[in-house]
Amino acid sequence: MSFTDHILLAPLIRGLWINAAHESSDTGCPRVVVPSAGADGTIPAQAVFADLSAAWTGDGLDEAVAAKALMDAYAAWETGVAQKGKQPAGLTQPSCARIKTPSGEAVYWIDRDLGSARKRNETFDASPLVLSGTNTVPSNSDSGIAAPGASAVNRSLVVKNKIVLVTGGAQGFGEEIVRGLAASGALVFIADLNQAGAEKLAETLNSAEKRIAAVAVPVNVSDEASVEALFKTIAETAGGLDLCVSNAGVLKAASVLEQDVGSFKFVTDINYTGFFLMAKHCGRLLRRQNRTAPGWKTDIIQINSKSGLEGSNKNGAYAGGKFGAIGLVESFALELVEYGIKVNAICPGNFLDGPLWSDPEKGLFVQYLNTGKVPGAKTVADVRAFYEAKVPMKRGCTGADVMRAIYYVVEQEYETGQAIPVTGGQVMLH
Ligand SMILES: NC(=O)c1ccc[n+]([C@@H]2O[C@H](COP(=O)([O-])OP(=O)(O)OC[C@H]3O[C@@H](n4cnc5c(N)ncnc54)[C@H](O)[C@@H]3O)[C@@H](O)[C@H]2O)c1
């Protein structure tokens, strides 16, 4: 099997297993799929077998044909289990699939979390996955969603066992989101230009959570080849994705009368074009997963800004890219709804405790103090007080505020193409 084939097949397999788990209301509904080298002779007899040779045409993989062949193979496994009478039908799922392709055979191991799926691969444990229910509840609610009126802590169950990706996850808002999602039971891919920072955070979380809670992957969101490689890595590592948080962003504030075009393009390439590249390659993977899991909703969330909702003085490159990205969100939402993909933006206010503002050397507080942007300010505390006073709720936005919005967006299955302000009342709808 080549690297390319896993990105094609693993999401189809993952979708199929998610879809089948729906039928049992299993609380660990999302699945992790681990592709393996799978030497012949080491493939367990219990594996679901699908011959997808006929699904490859001159143009590549015919995903619809592959999806049908996979569904038929899965049904044959279920029939076999039911006929043997050893397990009540519907209470188990296969944990291993053997796939034949024109370029050879591959084996995929399936379980609820990455650690368990990897262990099956290492030990060739193909015993079926035991599910936890029997009723049919075809909705993402199977992942353990809280009842109406439940607390935010319970609401966080909406991401439990899901596979999520956060770009720019090594620091700032991204780090807060990564920490929140990992604490809620998700498997988090931390994708950042700062690979060392992403790896350090992943190690910290894995030891705190006592499981594989996070995996670091390098990416430059403004480089298409890098973004494409990111999604290949995700498919190769875990099979697919449920939530993509496109958070990486930069700010270079400057007057329209002074800003050089290089600096304008730098900001635009990351904040605007970078989001397009993320949605393009994420959308392709999620569409593939949707072919075998048509009822499963997935999410692309762009971390936008209050500056995507109203202009920002001497900060046009940033505000323009953020405004533009809301146009992308609305347009992508219209197109991708067909594949069960919701696309929304979250627009936070200033994260005054984050490094962008508070870094003692390069932070905006120090910069604004030194450039005299805040009239009469003599200390960093004066600059901070000035920005806090602009917010009706008198404080900056926090990671916890953004996490509540993320849980809402994921939980809300009946909304897409929205830009949700999280600004303490600083920006209101008009
Ligand atoms: N900080 C705020 O006050 C604030 C307010 C509203 C919205 N936002 C938005 O939140 C997001 C995060 O902002 P932050 O303040 O936490 O930023 P930050 O500068 O603290 O962190 C940004 C992270 O993104 C990474 N990154 C930068 N360029 C990248 C690229 N090309 N590819 C991959 N990773 C890259 C950095 O290495 C860093 O880890 C941005 O989209 C920003 O516009 C921030």
The ligand as an SDF file (V2000), in Angstrom:
LIG
                    3D

 44 48  0  0  0  0  0  0  0  0999 V2000
   -5.2190   37.0300   20.8560 N   0  0  0  0  0  0  0  0  0  0  0  0
   -6.3610   37.6720   20.6490 C   0  0  0  0  0  0  0  0  0  0  0  0
   -6.6630   38.6610   21.3330 O   0  0  0  0  0  0  0  0  0  0  0  0
   -7.3070   37.2240   19.5750 C   0  0  0  0  0  0  0  0  0  0  0  0
   -8.5860   37.7890   19.5230 C   0  0  0  0  0  0  0  0  0  0  0  0
   -9.4780   37.3500   18.5610 C   0  0  0  0  0  0  0  0  0  0  0  0
   -9.1160   36.3730   17.6690 C   0  0  0  0  0  0  0  0  0  0  0  0
   -7.8660   35.8410   17.7300 N   0  0  0  0  0  0  0  0  0  0  0  0
   -7.5320   34.8050   16.7480 C   0  0  0  0  0  0  0  0  0  0  0  0
   -7.2070   33.6270   17.4420 O   0  0  0  0  0  0  0  0  0  0  0  0
   -6.2480   32.8870   16.6960 C   0  0  0  0  0  0  0  0  0  0  0  0
   -5.0550   32.5950   17.5810 C   0  0  0  0  0  0  0  0  0  0  0  0
   -4.5040   33.8220   17.9840 O   0  0  0  0  0  0  0  0  0  0  0  0
   -3.4790   33.9280   19.2170 P   0  0  0  0  0  0  0  0  0  0  0  0
   -3.5510   35.2970   19.7210 O   0  0  0  0  0  0  0  0  0  0  0  0
   -3.6930   32.8150   20.1490 O   0  0  0  0  0  0  0  0  0  0  0  0
   -2.0950   33.7840   18.4390 O   0  0  0  0  0  0  0  0  0  0  0  0
   -0.6390   33.4170   18.9570 P   0  0  0  0  0  0  0  0  0  0  0  0
    0.2770   34.2930   18.1790 O   0  0  0  0  0  0  0  0  0  0  0  0
   -0.5420   33.4390   20.4450 O   0  0  0  0  0  0  0  0  0  0  0  0
   -0.4790   31.8930   18.4720 O   0  0  0  0  0  0  0  0  0  0  0  0
   -0.5940   31.5800   17.1200 C   0  0  0  0  0  0  0  0  0  0  0  0
   -0.0630   30.1770   16.8760 C   0  0  0  0  0  0  0  0  0  0  0  0
   -0.1960   29.9300   15.4720 O   0  0  0  0  0  0  0  0  0  0  0  0
    1.0410   29.4240   14.9720 C   0  0  0  0  0  0  0  0  0  0  0  0
    1.1880   29.8300   13.5670 N   0  0  0  0  0  0  0  0  0  0  0  0
    1.4730   31.0510   13.0830 C   0  0  0  0  0  0  0  0  0  0  0  0
    1.5720   31.0170   11.7490 N   0  0  0  0  0  0  0  0  0  0  0  0
    1.3050   29.7440   11.3730 C   0  0  0  0  0  0  0  0  0  0  0  0
    1.2430   29.0700   10.1310 C   0  0  0  0  0  0  0  0  0  0  0  0
    1.5030   29.7290    8.9780 N   0  0  0  0  0  0  0  0  0  0  0  0
    0.9570   27.7570   10.1070 N   0  0  0  0  0  0  0  0  0  0  0  0
    0.7470   27.0940   11.2600 C   0  0  0  0  0  0  0  0  0  0  0  0
    0.8080   27.6650   12.4720 N   0  0  0  0  0  0  0  0  0  0  0  0
    1.0860   28.9770   12.5290 C   0  0  0  0  0  0  0  0  0  0  0  0
    2.1030   30.0190   15.8710 C   0  0  0  0  0  0  0  0  0  0  0  0
    3.3000   29.2510   15.8430 O   0  0  0  0  0  0  0  0  0  0  0  0
    1.4170   30.0090   17.2300 C   0  0  0  0  0  0  0  0  0  0  0  0
    1.6130   28.8010   17.9080 O   0  0  0  0  0  0  0  0  0  0  0  0
   -5.9080   33.7350   15.4710 C   0  0  0  0  0  0  0  0  0  0  0  0
   -6.6430   33.3060   14.3580 O   0  0  0  0  0  0  0  0  0  0  0  0
   -6.3280   35.1170   15.8960 C   0  0  0  0  0  0  0  0  0  0  0  0
   -6.6460   35.9430   14.8010 O   0  0  0  0  0  0  0  0  0  0  0  0
   -6.9500   36.2460   18.6630 C   0  0  0  0  0  0  0  0  0  0  0  0
  1  2  1  0
  2  3  2  0
  2  4  1  0
  4  5  1  0
  4 44  2  0
  5  6  2  0
  6  7  1  0
  7  8  2  0
  8  9  1  0
  8 44  1  0
  9 10  1  0
  9 42  1  0
 10 11  1  0
 11 12  1  0
 11 40  1  0
 12 13  1  0
 13 14  1  0
 14 15  2  0
 14 16  1  0
 14 17  1  0
 17 18  1  0
 18 19  2  0
 18 20  1  0
 18 21  1  0
 21 22  1  0
 22 23  1  0
 23 24  1  0
 23 38  1  0
 24 25  1  0
 25 26  1  0
 25 36  1  0
 26 27  1  0
 26 35  1  0
 27 28  2  0
 28 29  1  0
 29 30  1  0
 29 35  2  0
 30 31  1  0
 30 32  2  0
 32 33  1  0
 33 34  2  0
 34 35  1  0
 36 37  1  0
 36 38  1  0
 38 39  1  0
 40 41  1  0
 40 42  1  0
 42 43  1  0
M  CHG  2   8   1  16  -1
M  END
$$$$
